[in-house]
């Protein structure tokens, strides 16, 4: 006998909003906006606003489809069990329809209102996050966020393409920077959320290979990330404002990463250095992109 | 296990439907204004589409 799925009342509109992961969207929108503002050509404010709106909607669609696919593991993890689907506030099919509809709308609107290059990269980023990261990698390999990190690295590229209709070296370096920033950022989180990931059966690096390996990997990934973060300055793609900010901010990131890399934990450890690295990594990304835009304004 | 009150449930459903319809109306209105603004921007810039 097939199990009977209880009928749910229509979900509240706020639950649809929660499905789009608004907090993650903030970072995506900000890096997309900075990618656009760093471009050498100006963009009409209405077209620019539309491009950023499409990036936000695309990211929201990817977040919704991610939550649709992962509702089973979200229900096990403390951090995610209050989301609309695991909490039983929304029907899974409604989440699927919402995600697909929003994704298709964001890509088509980007194509019609902005340009085809930006729409194409937006399509790749949504599909990469949903199919490559969520469906294929996340439950299979501890390298999930290394490869999957590319999905979150696309927004500056999309923002740049929205302004210029093209891709250049600087946005590619910005893509690489976010791509290489993702592993230390997520592994710092995974270190203090290890038990949650283990309970949900997600093969994050600390769960599969242990804390020692994860700490070493955080240190190792920080090296190319730091190099790519500073590289636009010596290449002449940015000015001294970005260069000096990048050196100082990245230096502090490296110090925090080294502290995490060298540590060994004991029972009931509060994981303060790991939490500090995780929090700083978010601020770091915001300030680095902000410095890029300020540098452009004064160039 | 408590038995759901059908009247209360209907009120909840109606209020959710009203809320969603209002949000949808605001979003559609904003979309129309945005498409209008995009058209004006492209006409002024002399873009082909």
HADDOCK unambig.tbl for C-alpha pairs under 7 A between the chains (distance, minus, plus):
assign (segid A and resid 9 and name CA) (segid B and resid 13 and name CA) 5.79 0.50 0.50
assign (segid A and resid 10 and name CA) (segid B and resid 13 and name CA) 6.32 0.50 0.50
assign (segid A and resid 10 and name CA) (segid B and resid 16 and name CA) 6.46 0.50 0.50
assign (segid A and resid 11 and name CA) (segid B and resid 16 and name CA) 6.96 0.50 0.50
assign (segid A and resid 12 and name CA) (segid B and resid 16 and name CA) 5.65 0.50 0.50
assign (segid A and resid 13 and name CA) (segid B and resid 19 and name CA) 6.97 0.50 0.50
assign (segid A and resid 13 and name CA) (segid B and resid 20 and name CA) 5.59 0.50 0.50
assign (segid A and resid 46 and name CA) (segid B and resid 37 and name CA) 6.79 0.50 0.50
assign (segid A and resid 46 and name CA) (segid B and resid 38 and name CA) 6.18 0.50 0.50
assign (segid A and resid 47 and name CA) (segid B and resid 38 and name CA) 6.50 0.50 0.50
assign (segid A and resid 113 and name CA) (segid B and resid 38 and name CA) 6.91 0.50 0.50
